[in-house]
Amino acid sequence: MVKNSSSEPAEPGPLQVLIVDDESLIRWSLSETLADAGHVVIEARDADAAIRSVREAARPFDIVLLDYRLPDSDDLSLLSAIRRLSPGSTVIMMTAFGSPEVVRGALDLGAYRVVLKPFEVDEMAALVAEAHSAGGA
């Protein structure tokens, strides 16, 4: 049976999500919650692993949850690199260092939203769905 793709919307598949955070409990909590929602989740604990994950992905990540301060990156350069390598990915920054300059800089570089830590994991899962529905940055 052949479906007429022009008259029926495609069934959305699971989102591919990259979680970049050096705190293993945050990565685990987000990963479990998003995987339970049916998404495919990859974790990275630092900037090098994040860049490698973006470069090696079979297809671009739909969503990247990106911590601002990592052991090998404590500025917006990683956000800039991810936006350059994967311009179609929606990036949500997470930070405990949410100065107005950091927030403005992240948004200027194309972040969909900047979320201050600590946050509720369920609220982040809802934000992932919202960002995807809105088409991202």
C-alpha positions in Angstrom: 0.0 0.0 0.0 1.4 3.4 -1.0 0.5 6.4 1.1 0.0 9.8 -0.5 2.6 11.8 1.3 1.3 15.1 0.1 -2.1 14.7 1.8 -1.0 13.1 5.1 1.5 14.6 7.5 4.5 12.5 8.3 4.3 10.7 11.7 7.0 12.4 13.8 9.7 10.0 14.9 11.7 10.2 18.1 13.8 13.3 18.6 17.6 12.9 18.6 18.9 14.8 21.7 22.4 15.5 22.7 22.9 16.3 26.4 26.2 18.1 27.2 26.9 18.5 30.9 29.8 17.6 33.1 27.5 16.7 36.0 26.7 13.0 35.6 23.5 13.3 37.7 22.1 16.0 35.4 23.0 14.0 32.3 21.4 10.8 33.8 18.2 12.6 34.9 17.7 14.3 31.6 18.6 11.2 29.6 16.2 9.0 31.6 13.4 11.4 31.3 13.8 12.1 27.6 14.4 8.4 26.8 11.2 7.6 28.7 9.4 10.1 26.4 10.6 8.0 23.4 13.6 10.2 22.3 17.1 8.9 21.3 19.6 10.5 23.7 23.4 10.8 23.5 25.4 12.1 26.4 28.6 14.1 26.4 30.5 15.2 29.5 32.7 17.9 27.9 33.2 20.1 24.9 35.5 17.6 23.1 32.9 14.8 23.4 30.1 17.2 22.3 31.9 18.2 19.1 32.8 14.6 18.4 29.1 13.6 18.9 27.9 16.3 16.6 30.4 15.5 13.9 29.8 11.7 14.1 26.0 11.8 14.3 24.3 9.9 11.5 21.9 12.8 11.2 21.9 16.2 12.9 20.6 16.3 16.5 17.1 17.8 16.8 17.9 19.3 20.2 21.1 20.0 22.0 21.0 20.6 25.8 24.2 22.5 26.4 25.8 23.4 29.7 27.6 26.8 29.7 30.5 25.8 31.9 32.4 22.6 31.2 35.9 21.4 32.2 37.2 22.3 28.8 34.9 25.2 27.9 33.6 28.1 30.0 32.4 30.5 27.4 30.1 30.6 24.4 32.6 29.2 21.9 31.1 25.7 22.2 27.6 27.0 21.4 29.1 28.8 18.4 30.9 25.7 17.2 27.7 23.6 17.5 25.6 26.2 15.6 28.3 26.2 12.9 28.6 22.4 12.6 24.8 21.7 13.0 22.8 24.8 12.1 19.5 23.0 12.1 19.9 21.8 15.7 18.0 23.7 18.4 20.2 24.5 21.3 19.0 25.1 24.8 21.7 26.4 27.1 21.8 25.4 30.7 23.7 27.4 33.3 24.2 28.3 36.9 26.1 31.4 35.7 23.2 33.3 34.0 24.5 36.8 33.9 22.7 39.1 31.5 25.8 39.1 29.3 25.9 35.3 29.1 22.1 35.1 28.4 22.2 37.8 25.7 25.3 36.3 24.1 23.8 32.8 24.0 20.6 34.2 22.4 22.5 36.3 20.0 24.4 33.1 18.9 21.1 31.3 18.2 20.2 29.5 21.4 16.5 28.9 21.6 16.4 29.5 25.4 18.8 29.8 28.4 17.6 27.8 31.4 19.0 28.6 34.8 20.2 25.8 37.1 18.8 24.3 39.1 15.7 23.3 37.1 13.0 20.7 37.2 13.8 17.8 34.8 10.1 17.5 33.8 10.1 21.2 32.9 13.1 20.7 30.7 11.4 17.8 29.0 8.4 20.1 28.2 10.8 22.7 26.9 12.4 20.2 24.6 9.0 19.4 23.1 8.1 23.1 22.9 11.4 24.0 21.2 10.9 21.2 18.6 7.3 22.2 17.9 8.3 25.8 17.5 10.9 24.8 15.0 13.8 25.9 17.2 16.0 28.9 16.7 
